[in-house]
Amino acid sequence: MIQRIQTLYLLISVVVINLLFVLPINELTNSVHMLRFTIFGISEIVHDKTELIIETIPLLVLTSFSALSLFFSIFLFKNRRLQTRLVVYSIVVLIGLQTLFIFYLYKITTLNQTNFSFSPGLFLPIVAAFLAFLAFRAIRKDDELVKSTDRIR
């Protein structure tokens, strides 16, 4: 049902994923320029001018898919089996998204000899995956409760 705890977990997870559309994943600097890494691409910032160097379409697609799938899973409370599958797929996609973040950061730092500092945007997929996992556990717990009441009848 919509008023269950898993709905709250899923809703917070969707909000956390949507923060990736606003916040940069990371900002990298060296002595010459600064690079801003977002889900839309990697931009070079020199003298207040921003130029897109690399487009990161896979990050945009995975982020959009995970946000949409978790959002739609909120309304699948009558079909717990499909809701559980969709949440598990979203968790796998979020882990893949975090892996791509690390891959892109590794490539950028080795190619440009830049220093990076940890920013909150880097850890948002992990937080969203953890919240989705908590929702998965709550959905499974509800399903077990319904099955136990069916046995009593």
N, C-alpha and C positions, 0 to 999 in steps of 0.2 A: 504494500500500500504506500501511498505517497508520503504519509506522515511517519514512516519508519526511519530508523537511524541510518540505514544504507542510503537512503535518499539524500540525507545530509552529507554523508561522505562523498557520494557521487557529485553532488552539487559543488562542494568545496573543491573537489578534484578538477571539475570543469573550469572553475574560476582560476585555479592555479595554472592550468594549462593555457587559459586565455591570457594570462599575464605575460606569456612568452611573445604574444603579438605586440606588446607595448614595451617591455623591458629588453635591454640588450642582454645577450647571453654572456658576453665577456667583452672587455676592452683591453687591447694589447698595445704596448708602447715600445718604441725604441728611440734612439737619439734623433731620428729624422721625422718620424710621423707616428700617428696613432691609428690603430685599426679598431673598428667597431664590428663585433660579430653578433648578428641577429638571425632570426629564422628566415628573413628575406634575403640575406646575403652578407658578405663581408665588405665593409666600406672603409675607404681610406679617408682620414680627416687631416687635411693640411690647410692651415691658415683659415679656419672656419668654413672650408669648402669640403663637401662630402661627395666622394666618387665611389660608385659601386664597382668593386674589383671582381668578386666572384658571387654568382647567384647560387643560393643553396635551396633549390627547388625540393629536393627530397625532405629536408627539414620542414618546409612549409606543408608539404603533403602529409607527412606523418603527424605533425602537430594538429592539422585540421581534422584528420581522420580520428585521432584519439579523442579530441574534444567533442566531435560530433557523435562518435559511438558511445562515449560515456553519457552525453546528454540524452541520447535516445534511450539508453538503457534505464534511465530514471523512470520512463513511462512504460516499461515492460514489466511492471510489478505483477501482472496477472500471469505472465509466462516466465516463471522463475528460471526455468532451464535455459531459455534463450537469453535472459538477462545475465545469467552466470557466464555463459559462453562469451557474450559481448564484452563483459568486464574482463575476463581472462585474456581475450584478444587485445583489448586495450592495454592491459598491463604489459603484454609482450611487445606491443608497438612502442610503449613508453620506454621500455628497456632498450629497444633498438634505437630510439631517438637519443637517449643518453649516450649510447655507444657512438652514434654519429657525431654528437657534440664533441666527444673526446677525440675522435678521428680528425675532425676539422681543426680542432685546437692544436693537435700534434702537428698536423701539416703546416698550419700557419706559423707556429713557433719555430719549426725547423727551417722553413723556407725564408722567412724574413728576419730571423734572429731577434725575435721580440720577446719581451718579458710580459708575462700575464699575471694578473692578480685575480683571486677568486671573487666572483660576484654572485649575487643571489640567483640570477637567471640561469646559472650553470646547474643548479641543483633542483630546479623546479620540476623536471620530469621524475626525479626520484621521489619527491614529496607527493606528486600526483599519483605515482604508481603505488606508493604506500597507502594513500587514502583509498585507492581503488581496491587494494588488497583487503583493507578493513571492510569495505563494502561487500566484497566477495564473501568474506567470513560471515557477515551479518545476513546475507542472502541465503547462504547455506544453512545457517542456524534457523532461519525462518522456515526453510524447506523441511528440515528435520522436525520442526515443531508441527507443521501441517501433517506430515506423514505419521507422527505419533498420535495425533488426534484422530486420524483416519483409522488407525488400528484399534482404537478404543471403541469406535462405533461398531 
